[in-house]
Amino acid sequence: MQKITQVQSLTQKLSPQQIQFIKLLQVPTAELQSRIEEELAENPALEEGRSDEDDYAKEKEESGADDDYDEVDDLGEGIDEEYGREENESLDTIDFSMSDYMLDNDDAGYKMQGDGPVSEEDREMPLSTSDSLTDSLMSQLGYLDLDEREYAIGVQLIGNIDSEGYIRRELQGIVNDLVFTQNIETDEAEVERILRQIQTFEPPGIAARNLQECLELQLKRKDQRDPNVRNALRIISLCFDEFIKKHYHKIEKRLDITEEQLKEAVDIIVHLNPKPGESTSDFSRNHYITPDFILRTDEAGRFHLTLNARNAPDLRISRSYIEMLDSYEKSSKKDKTLKQAVMFLKQKLDAAKWFIDAIKQRQQTLLKTMNAIVEYQQEYFREGDESKLKPMILKDIAQKIGMDISTVSRVANSKSVQTDFGVFPLKHFFSESISTESGEDVSSKEVKFILKEIIDKENKRKPYSDDKLEKILNERGYNIARRTVAKYREQMNIPVARLRKEL
C-alpha cells in the first residue's frame, strides 16, 4: 500500500544574477564585445558609450538632483546595489504581484541571447574571404571532359573528401551512395578511374585514401629524372612500414642504397605535405590571441597589472527608460495596458542592471585572481625563467582569494596574460609538484623544461629511451618514475626514441 509522506530537504539554487555572472566570467576577451553587442540589441534599456554623460552630469549639477543610477566608471569603482532611492520607491508602489511580473516571460531578464547552449543555426559564424577546398575542387572538375554521369560521380567523390584532403570512405560505399541517392549504377573500377583524375588536381596529394598514397601522388609530380626523387618514391612504395618505424638499415639493405642516398631521399619525403586539404584554408585557421591582462614591470621591479580595455566597456542604464517608468507610475490611470508597460520597463531595467553588475563583478574577479597568480609566481614574472615556476594548483589560488575552485578554473581555462616575455594562457602557470632528493618541491613545468633540454641535446642517431631519461633526471636530483617521464614527453608532443632517430 502506497503512503503519502512529506520530506523536508535543503537545496541550493543559483540566482539569475549568479548564472549570468558565471557565464560572463568564462567568456574570453575576444568574445566579450560580441556578447555585449547581443545584450545591447536585446535590451533597449542598456546603453553603451558616454556621449551625453557630460551634458547629463552638468544638468544634474544645475538642478541639484542626485543621479538616478550609477554608471559604470573606471575599473575599481563599483555601481550601487540599488537603482536609486526614488526609483526603488516608485517600483515598490506599483500595484502588481511578483507572480504577475514573472508571468510568461521565462525569466527573460537573465536568459538572454548568448547565454547557454546556442544552436548552429543561431550562431553567427565569420565568413572566409578565400575559396573553400570544395569550391576549388569543383572548379577544377569543370575543366575535365566528363559526361553528365561521370560529372555526378566526380561530385560525389569530392563530397567525400575531408578537411585534411583524404577520401577515407571505401569506394564500394561511394558506389552504394550513388545508387541509392542519385540512381546511378556504377562499379568500383569506374569510380576509381574518375578518382585518379581528381587526384591530379591542386593541391598535390588531394583525394588520397591514405598517407602512403598521398605521399606517392606528391612524389610523382616531382622531377623523375632526379635519382633522389626516384629513391624517395621507392621508399614510400616498397618500404613504407619500415620508413614510418624509422628502420633505416632495413631500407638501405632492401633497396641497396647508401646511407647518404637514403638521407637525401628522406629529406625530400619529410618536406611533403601530409595534409594537403589544409593548405587551402590557412587563412581561416589563423587564430589571434587577445590577452585579457597586461602585466608590466617598472624599473624599480614593481608589477603593474591592468585589464585589457575590452574587459571594461562603458555601459549605463538608459535615462529615458527611467523617466518613462517614473511618468507611468505617476499616472492616475491604472488600466491593464499601463500595468503591462510598467512590467516591461521594470524587466528591462532589472536586466540592464544585472548585466552591468555581472560585467563589473567579472572585472573584479579577473583582477583578483590574476593578482594572486602574480603574487604567487613573483620570481617567474621578474625573470621569465621556466625553472622559477613554483608548484601551483587551482586550490592554492582559490584559498588565497577566498573563492571556489570552480571560479578560478573558469578564469584560468579561457584567459591569457601579456607579459614582458610573451603572451601566455593562465593555465601555463599551474602545475603539480615533484619532490627532489633534498626534499624540496619543484614544479612539473621545471621538470618538463629540463626534460626537453636533455632531449634537444641528445645524439639523434642514438636517442635516449624513457628509461635512460629517467636515470638522467634521477642523477640530477629529481625523483621521477619512467611512466612519469613518458607522460611528460607525450604532453610536450615528443615522440618515443625510435621515432626521434635521425640519419
N, C-alpha and C positions, 0 to 999 in steps of 0.2 A: 504494500500500500504506500503510495507516494504521500509525502508530507510537505507542506509549505512552511519554509523556515526563513528567518531573516538572518543575514550575515553582515556584520559590520567590518569594513575593511578601510585601510588608509592608503590612498593612492596619490601620486603626484603628477600633475599635468603641466605642460609648458603653456604659458600665456601667449596670446597672439604676438605681443611685442618681443618675447623671447624667441619665438620661432623666426620672426623676421630678422632679429639680430644674428642668430646662428647662421642663417642663410647668407646674410650680407658679409659676415666675418670670413667665410670660406671663399668669397669671390676675390680673385686676384685683381690687381690694379688695372690691368689691361682690359678687363671686362666690366669694371665698376661704372665707367661712363655710360656704357650701353644700358646697364641696369638702371641708372639714374634717369636716362632718357626715356626708358619704358615707363618708369613711375611718373615722370612729368607728363607723358602722353595720357596716362590713365587717370591722373588726379589733377584737375584744374585748380585745386586749392594750393598746390605746391608750385613754387616758382623758383627759377634759377637766376643768379646774377644779382648785381647791386646797382642797377641802372637808375632807380629812383630812391635809393637809400638816403642819399644826402638831402634830397628835397623833403623826404618824409621826416627825417630827423629834425630838419630846420622847422618844418611845420609843427611838429610836436613841441619843439622848444618854445616856439612863439605862442602856442596855445596853452603851454604849461601842463599838458597831459602826459601821463606815463605811456610807454609803449604797450600796445595790446599784447604783442608776442615778442619774445626774444628771438632774434635771428641768429643764424649760425655765424659766429665770429671766428677769429683766428684760432688755430689749434691750441687746446689747453683751456679755453673758456667754454663752459657748457651752456646749455639752454635750460630755461626754467622747467620745473616739473609740471607746472600748470600753465595754461594759456595766459592767464592774467585774471585778476580778481573779478573785474567787471564781466568778462566773457563767461567765467565759470558760474557766476551768479545768474547770468542770463540763461545759460544752458540748464541749470538746475531748476529754474522756474517753469520750463516748458512742460505742458500737461500731457505727458505720454509715458508709458512704462518702458522698461528695458526690453521686455518681450516684443513690444511694437517696434522698437528701434532695430532689433536683431532679426525681425521677421523677413524671410525671403531674400536676405542679402548674402547668405552663405559666407558670412564673415569677410565681406569684400574689403574691409579695411586693412586686412593683412594678407589675404590670399590674392595677391596682385600678380600681374603678368611678370614672369621671370622667376617666381617662387615655385619650388617644387619641380616635379618632372615636367619636361616640355616635349611634346611630340615632334617628330622630324618635320611634320607639315607646318608646325607653328614656328619652328626655329628659323631665324634669318641666317643664311649662310653667305659668306662672301663669295663673289663670282670671280673665277680666274680669268685673267685677260688673255691667256695663251690657250691654244687649241689643246683639247684633251688627247690622250693616246688613241681612243676610239675614233675621234674625228680625223686624226691624222691617217690612221689605217684605212678608214672608209674612203678618204680622198684618194689614197693610192690604189685602192681596189678598183676605183672607177677607171683607172688607166689600163687595166687588164682587158684583154679581148675575150670577154666571157659572155655566154648567152644568159638569158633570164634565170634559168635553172641553176647554172654554175654560180651566178652572182648571189643567189639566195643562199647557197651553201657557204660561199665566202663570208657573207654577212653573219651567218650562224657561227662560223669559226671565230670571227673577230669578236663576236659577243661572248665567247668563252675564254677570251684572253684576260687574265687577271691583272692587277695593278703592277705586278713585277714583270709582266710581259710574257708569262707562260700560259700554255694550254694544259691544264692538269687533268682535264676530263678525258676519259677514254674515248677514242674515235667511235667505237661502237655505240656509246651513249649519245654522241652527237648524231649518229645515223638514226637512232631511235627518236631523238628530238625532232629531226626533220620530218620523219614520217607522221608523228602524232600532232605536231604543231603547224606544219606547213603542207602536209600531204605530199611530200617529195620523197619518192622511193629511190634510195641510192645504196651504195655499199662503202666499205672502208677504203677500198682502193681508189674510188673516185674522190672521196673526201680527202685522202692523203695527197692525191695529185694536186688538188687546189691548195691544200695546206703548204705544199712545197713552194707554190708561187707566192703565197703570203709571207713565207719565211725569207723571201728576197726583199721585203720592204725595209724601210728605215724605221727604227734604228736597227743596226745589225744584231742578230740573235733573237729577234722578236718571234713569237709564236712557237718557241721551242717547247718540247714536252718534258724536258728535264735539264739539269745543269750541263750534263755531258753534251747533249745536242746543242744547247745554247752556245757553248764554247766552240764546238765544231763549226757552227754556222758563221761565227765571227772569224775564225781562223781561215776558213775557205774564201773569205773576201780579201784576205791579205795576199801579198805577192808570193805566189807559189814557187817562184824561182829562188827565193831566199831559203837556204838549207835550214836555217834556224826555225823558220815558219813550218817547213815540212816536218822537222823533228817535233815541234810543238803539236802539230796535228796528229802525228803518230802516237805521241804520249797520251793525248786525250782519247783517241780512237781505240788504241790497243792496251794501254796501261792506266786507265782512269782510276781503278781501285787503288793501285799502287801509288798513284800521284796524290790522291786525297789523303792517303795514310802516310805520305812522305817516305815511302820505302825507295829511296833514290838508287840504292845499289841494285835492287831488283830491276829497276827501269834500265839502268846502264847495261846490265847483263842481257836483258831480253831484247833490247833494241840495238845492242852492240854500238854504243856511243860512248864518248869520253865524258869525264866529269865536267869539263869546260863546255862541251856541246850541250850537255844537259842543263847546265846553268843558264846558257843563252836562251834555250827553249823555254825553260821555266819562267825566265824574266818576261818573255812575251806573254805567256799564259796569265801571269798574275796581273798584267795590265789590261786584261779583258774585263768587260762589264758583266757581272753575274746576274744583274737585274736590269735588263735593257728597258723595261717598261717605265722605270722611274726616271730615266734620263729625259723624258719629255715633260716631267712635272716638277722640275727643280724649283720653279718659281712658286708653285703652290705649296711646296714643302718647307719653304723658308720660315722659320719662326724667330721672332724678335722678342727678347726678354725685356719687359718693362719692370725695373726694380721698384719694390714697394717702399724700401727705405734707402736713405743715402747716409752713409757713415763717413765722416771725415775726421782726421786727427790734425790738430794745430801744432805749431812749433813747440809749444810747451808740453805736448803729449796728451792734451785733453781731448776727449771724444766729443763730437758734435753729431748727434743723431737727429735726422729730420725725416718726416714722411714725404713721399712723392706728392707733388702738388695735386695730382689727380685724386688722392685719397682725402682731400679736404675741400670739397666743392662748396660753392656759395649757394645755399638753399634757404628758402624762407617760406613762411605762410603767406598766402595771398591776403593783402589788406582788404581788398574789395569783397572777398568772401566773408571776412569777419564783420564788416559793416553791413553786408546783406543779411547775415544772421541776426544782427542786432536790430535791424529795421523790422524784420519779420517778427521778432519776439515782442517788439513794442506795438505791433499792430493789434488793434482791438478786435479784428476779425479772426476767429479761431475755427475755420472750416477744415474739412479733410484735406483739401489741396494744400493749404498752408502748412498743415501738420506734416504732410509728406515732404514738402520743400525743406522744412526745418530738419527733418530726419536726414535728408540727403546732404544738406550742408554740414551737419554735425558729423556725419560719417566721413565726409571728405576731409574735414578739418582734423578729425582724430587720426585718420590715415596719414595725413601730411605730417602731423606732429610725431607720430610713431616712426615714420621713415626718417625724419631729421634726427630724432633721438637715437635710432639704430645706427645711422651714419656716424654720429658723434661718439657713441659707445664703441663703435668699430675702431675709430681713430685712437681712442684712449687705450683700448685693449691691445692694438697693434704696437703702439709705442711702449706700453708697459712690458709686453712680452719681449720685444727686441732689446729694450734697455737691460732686462735681466740677462739675456743671452750675452750682450756685450760685456756686462759686468763679470759674468761667469768665465768668459773666454778672453779676458783682457790681454793676456800675453800673446795670443794668436793675432788679435786685431792690431797690436802695435807693430808686429814684425811680418805677419803673413806667412809664418813658418808652420807647415802642416804638423811638424813634430811638437809644436807648442799647444795643439788642441788637447784640452782636458776631457776625460770621460764625462759625458753629459747625456742624460736621458730626459724624456718628457716630464717625468715625475719631479726631477730636480728643479726645473723652471716653474712647474705648477705650484710646488711648495713655496718657491721664492716669491711669487706674485700673488699667492693665495687664491688661485683659480683651479678649476677642474682640469684634469689631464686632457680631456676631450677638447677643451677650448684651446689649449696650447697646440694640440695636434692639428686643429683646423687652421691655425695661424702658420704652423711650420710646413704643412703639406702643400701650400699653394703660393707661398710668398718668397721673395728674394731680396737681397740687400746689395747695394753697390758700395764697395769698399775701395781703398787705395790700391788693392791688389786684384781687383776684378769684381765681377758680379757672381754671387753665389746663392743658391737656394738655401733657405734656413735649415733644411734637413741635413745640409752638409756639416753643420756644426754639432749634430747629435751623433753620439757613438757610444758603444759599450766599452767597458773597461777590461783590461788584461793585466794580470799580475806579472811583475818581474821577479828575478831572483832576490832582489833586495827588499821585496815585499811592497814596492811602490805600484800603484795602479796607473796604467797609461792607457790612452785612447786607442781603440782599434784602428782609428784613422792613422795614427803614427805607425802602427804595425804594417798597415797596408802600404804606406808610403815607403817604408824600408823594404818590404817585400818586392814592390815594383822596382825599386832601385837595384836590388840584387838581380832580378830577372833581366833588367835592362843591360847589366854589365856582364851577364853570363856569356860563355862561349856558345854561340848559336849552332856550332857544329855538334856540340855535346851539351845541350841544355840541361838544367838541373831538374831532377824529378821532385815530386812533392816531399818525399822522404828526405832528400838532400836539403831542400829548402827548410824543412822542419829543423834539421840539425844545425844549419847555419843560424837560424833565428834563436835557437836554444843557446848556441855558443855566445850570442850577443846579449843573452840575459832575458829573453822573452819566453816565458813558459807557455808554449803553444803546441797543440797537437797537430798531426798530419791532416786530419779531416778539417780542422780549422783553417789550415793553410790552403787546402783545396777550396773551401768555401770563399775565402777572401780572394783567391785567384779568379774564381768564377764571377764574383761580384765586380771585379775590375775588367771582366771580359778578356782575360788572358788564357789562352788555350793550354792544354797539357804539354808536357815536354816534347813528346813526339811531333806535335803539330807546330812547335816553335823552332824546329830544326831547320836550318838554312844551309845552302851549299857554300 
